[in-house]
């Protein structure tokens, strides 16, 4: 029975996703004409919030000037393609809301080209010292003393896979099942959160635990390469060099504080728990495992995790508008009936008491006629459908209508008043009254016998 229930639940989930995907594709703007975008731009009423685009332009210009790979003039292709993507309506509906994310990506990538003379000194001992003072011990060092291949895989899945995949899943589910405003909020919050984190890492560079394990507390410099830390064991397990190459060539080598892995996991958990409350326990379990993985893989101290989580919480509640709080967070996409959303009884496979009451009422057919519906008198049945008696033309008054309360009577109950006024109807109106007593007809067969006996006697 449980297997059948699981299969039906899975098929229903797949059906809901397919229907939501078809509806989402139908909501997309499929125009490729830049004229449509230009007309919208002419009709747009600019407000103070639109000035954020000036910051985007200034940020992109600054990093394009510092960018050395690709060099000039090839790097001019980047703003050209970006402008084209914003002019085409089909692509602008994706690229315009994702502008903060692209600002974070260009900042993160181009930070490697910042001249050394502009960079601040790298802090090596500050984070481990703060962790020992605040928490009484170096928690990250304790968590790395025992390693195991199974623990390596458990830590790798959220840190090395989920961190890069789950943001797309969050965006996809918001697009399919929630309003467009919630999707734009996700892109805006996620982008600015990571942009702020990278800027902090640039202005406040700190070494990670893997540096302490390799170099101790010796001073660091910007010519040093990064290290995959505990992910090197994953490369050895998978017989690849993916994480070794990736972390060795990372643009921000000394970006331990704040932990953007912890920040991303926290913001993902906050969004999913807010917009999909049924996932709350699962997303926070994922976030907790990732917090542990950042320290187990020697990439962050505990204070880095706390800093990243606090930064994500601050951004979430700072950017969350009032209309997406409470019931507004569960609003479906535009054009989708909210009644099509699953109730809590469907989610947890419980019996809905309201539907059970409605089913019982339907089984006994206790519905009543509308107020403007006349009660039919079933006492008399006309043999001539065309003939309408005078008495039948007057509806039987109801108690509720007489009292002005609008109370309805049962439609299956015969009118007692119609039985009392039976003598008012005549045969001229085509009605056959129901007599108060049954009339026994004469026995015509007996009359014929008596008539036959009389004839024989006369003969």
N, C-alpha and C positions, 0 to 999 in steps of 0.2 A: 504494500500500500504506500509506504514511504517512497519507494522507487518511482511509482507512478506519479506521486505528487511532485517529486523533484523534476521528473521529465516534463510535466505540465507547466511547472513554474519556469523551467528553462525555456520551453517553447514560447511561453507568454512573454518572457523577457526579451528573447530574440525578436519576436513580433513587434514589441514596443519600440525596440531600437531601430528596426527597419522602417517602421512607420514614421518615427521621429526623423530619421535620415532623409526620407523622401520629402517630408514637410520642410526640413531645413534647406534642402536643395531647391525646393520651390520658392523659398523666401529670398534666395540670393538674387542680387542685381546682375543680370546677365548681359548688360549693355557694354559694348566696347567702344563707344563713341566719346571722345574727349569733350565734345560739345555739351553733353549732358552735365559733366562735371563743371565746366565753365559756367553754365547757366545756374547751377546750384550755388556756385561761388558768388555770382552777382546778386543772387537773392538772399544770401546769408547775412544776418545781422550780427556783426562782430561785437563781442563782449570782452570784458577784462580777462576772462579765463582763456581766451584765444591767444593772449600774449605768451602763453607757454610755448607756442610754436617759434617765437623769437629765440627762446632759450635753446630749442632743438637746433635751429639754424646755426646759432653761435657755437654750440657744442660740436656739431658736425664739422663746421668750418675749421675750428681749432685743431681737431684731431686729423682732418685731411691734410692740413699744412704740415703736421708732424710726421705723417705717414710716409715711410720710405719704401715699403713693399706692399702693393705695387707702386712704382715711382711715377713721376710726372712724365707724360700727360695721361698715362694709362689709368691712374687713380681717378681721373675726372669721369670715367665711365660710371663710377659709383653714384654720384649725384645725378647723372643723366638718367640712369636706370630708375633711381628713386623717384625722380620727377615724372617719368613716364608711368610708373606704377601708380602714382597719385592721380594722374590725369585720366586713366582708364577706369571707368566705374566698377568694372568687375574686379580689378585688382585693388582699387583704392579702399574697398570695403574691408579688406584684410590688412593692408599696409598702414593705413591711417591710424586705426586703433592700436596697432602694434608699434607705433613710432617710439614709445619709451623703451621697448625691448631692443629695438635696433640701436638706440642711443647707448644703451648699456653694452651691447656687443661691440660697437665701434670704439667705445672707451676702453673696454677690456683688452681688445686686440691691439690697439695703437699705443697703449701705455708702455709697451716694451721699447718704444722709440723716444721716450722722454730722456733728455740729456742727463747724464749722471750728476752734473753740477746743479741741476734743479731738484734732485731727489733728497729727501731727508735721510738721516742716519737710521740704520736698521737696529731695532731692539731685539736682543737675544735673550736676556735674562728677565725682562719685565713680566712676561706672561707666566712662566713657571714660579716666579716669586709671588705674584699676586694669587696664583692658585694655592700655593702653600699657606699663604696668610689667610685667605678667605675660607678655604675648605679644610685646612689642617693637614693636607698632604697633597702630593702630586697625583691626582686621580687618574689622569691619562697614563702616567707611567705604571700605575698599579694594574690597569686594564690590559696593558701590553705584555705583561710578564708571562702570561700563559696563552699560547696560540695553538690552534688545531685546524686542520683543513676544513672541517665542517663549520667551525666558527668563521673561517676565512670566507666561505661561500655565503654564509648568512650575512656577514658584514658587506660583502661585495655587491649583493643583489640590490639593496637600497642605495648604497653609496656610489657604485660604479655603473648601475643600470637605471634604477628608479629615478635618480636625480636628473637624468637627461630625458626620460620618457614621460614621467607622470605629469609634468606641466602641459604637455600636449593632450593628455587624457582629460585633465581638468578643463581645458579650453573646449575640447570636443563635447563633453557632457554639458557644460554651460550653454553651448551653442544649440545642442539638440533639445534640452529639456527645460531651459530657463530663458528669461528675457534677454534681449540683446544688450540691455544696459548692464546686466551682470557679467556678460562676456567682455564688454569694454572695460568694466571695472577690474576684471582679472588681468587683462593686458596692461592696464595703466598701473595697477598696484605692483604686479610682478616685475614690470620693467623698471619703475622708479626705485623699488626696493633693492634690486641688484645693482642699479646704477649708483645708489647711495653707498652700498657696501663696497663696491670697487673703489670709489673715491676715498672712503675711509682707509682702505688698504693701501692706497697710493700715498696718502698723507701720513699714515701711521703704520709703517711697515714693521711686521713682527715675524720672527722665525717660528716654524712649526715644531712639534715634538721630534719629527724625523731628523731635523737639523741638530737637535741636542743629542740624539743617539749617535749621529755620525761625527759631528764636529765638537760636541761638548758646548761650552759657553764661550768659545772663541769668537771674536768679532766677525761679522759677515759682510760681504760686499755684493754689488749688483752683477758681478761677472759670474757668480756661482750659478750652477744649474739646479733645477728643482729635482725632487726625488719622488718616486711613486709610493714610498713608505711600505706599508703592509700590502699594497696592491701588487708589489713585485712578486709576492707568493701566488697571486692569481695569474700573473703572466707565466710563471713557471708551471702552474697547474694546467693552464690552457695552451702552453707552448707557443706563446706569442710575445710581442713586445709593445702591445698597444698602450698600456698605461705607463710603461717606462719611457717611451718616446713622447707621449702626451704631456706628462708632468715635467720631463726634462726640458721641454721647450715651452713651458707655460709662460705667458706674458707677465703674470704677477707671481713671482716666486715666493716672496715674503708677504703673503696675504693671509696670515693665520687668523687675525682678528678683524672683523667678526667672521664667524663661520657662515659662508653663504650656503653651504649644504644644509646646515641647521636652519637657516633663515628660509630657504625654499621649502623644506619639509614642513616648517611651521605654517607658512602662508598657505601651502596646499591643504594642510589639515584644517586650518581655519575656514577656508573657502568651502571645502567639501562638507564640513560639519555644519556650516551656516546655510548653505543652499541645498544640501542633501542630508538632513539630520539623521537618516537611517544609517549613514556610513560613519558616524562619529567615533564609535569605539574602534573601528578598523583603521581609520586614518591616523588616529593618535597612537595606536600600537605601532604602525609603520614609522611615525615620527620618532617614537621612543627608541626603536631599533636603530634608526639612522643616527640618533644622538650618540648611542653607544658605538656605532661603527666608525664615526669620525675620530673617536679617541682610540679605539682598538686598532685602527689602521695607521695610527701615529700621524694624523694630519691636523689634529686640533687638540687644544687643551679644553678643559671643562669650561673655563671662563669664555672661550671663544664660542662654545655652543650656547651658553647663556646669553651672551651678547647678540648673537645672530637671532635667537628666538625672541628676545625682547624687541629687537629692531623690527622683526616681522609683525609682532603683535601691535606695535605702535603704528606701522604703516596700514595695517588692516583697518583699525578703528579710525584712523585719520582720514582714510579715503572712502570708507563705507558711508553712502548717503542715507538719509532718513527714509526715503521711499523704498530702499532695499533691506530694511529692517523688519522684523516680525513676519507678518503674512506676505509682505511684498517680496521677500526672498524666495518664496515658493511659487511665484507667479510664472505660468508657462509662457512660451514664446507667443508673440503676437499672432492672432489668427487661430490659435489652438484653444479649444474649450477646456477650461479648468476642470470640468467634471470628468474629463478623460484621464486625469491624473489618478494614480492609485491611492486609495485610502490606507489608513494605518491597519485596517482589518485585512486588506489584500496583501500588504507588505509582510505582515506577520502571520498570514494564513489563519486568521481567526474568523469566527462567524459574526456577521454584522447583525446586532439585535434589531436595528431599524428595518433591515430587509426581511428579517424573520417575522416581525409584526406586520409588515406589508404583505408578506406571503399568506399569513393567516387570514388577514382581512380579505384578500383576493379569493382565498379558498371558500369562504363563507359568503362572498359577494355582498358585503355590507355597505357598499357605496350607495349614495342617495342621489336622487335627481336634482337637477339644478333648480334654482328658485323660480325661473320662468317656465318650467315644465309643468304641464297640467297633469293631474292625477287621473288615470283612466278608470272609468266605472265598469267593472266586470260583471255586474249583476245581470245586465241585459245584453243579449247578443242579437244583433239585427240580422234578419234573414235577407234583407235588401241592403247591400253596402251603400247604395246611392242615397238611401233615405237617412236623414239625420234628425233625430227627435229633438224637440224643443228643449226637453229637460237635459239632454246630453250636451247641448250647446253651452250650458252654464257649468263651469268647472266647480267641483266640490270645494268649498272653502276649507282651508287648513287652520289648525289651531295657531300655528306660529304666525301665519299671515294675519290672522284676526288680532293677535296680540301685538303685532308690529315688530316681533323679534326675529322674524326670518327663519324660524326653526323649521326644518324639513321633516316630513313624515316618511315612513318606510314605503317604498314603491311596491312591495309585494303584499301589503296589507290591504284587504278589501275594505271599502268604505261602508261603515255601518249606516251612515245617513242615507246612502243609496238604497239600502234594503228597506229602510223605514218609508221612503218616498216611492215605493214601488207602484202604488196606486195612481201616481201622477202620470204615468206613461200609459199610452193607449195603443191599440192595434192600428189606429189610423196613421201613426208615425212609423209603422213598419216594425214595431218591437213586439216580441212575444214575452209577456211577463212571466216571471217565475212564481207560481202559485205557492201559497203558504202550506197547502196540503196536496197530496197526490190524488188525482181523480182516476178511479178505476174504470176503464172503458167497459162497455157491455160486451157480454160473450155472444158474439155473432154466430158462432157455431151452434150454441144452444138454441137460439132463436130459430135457426133453420131446422133443427130437429123437432121443435115444438110445432112449427108450421107444417112439417111433413106428417106428423101424427094427427093433426087436425084434419087434413085432407083425407087421410085414410078413414077417419071416423065418419066423415060426411058421406063417403062412398058406401 
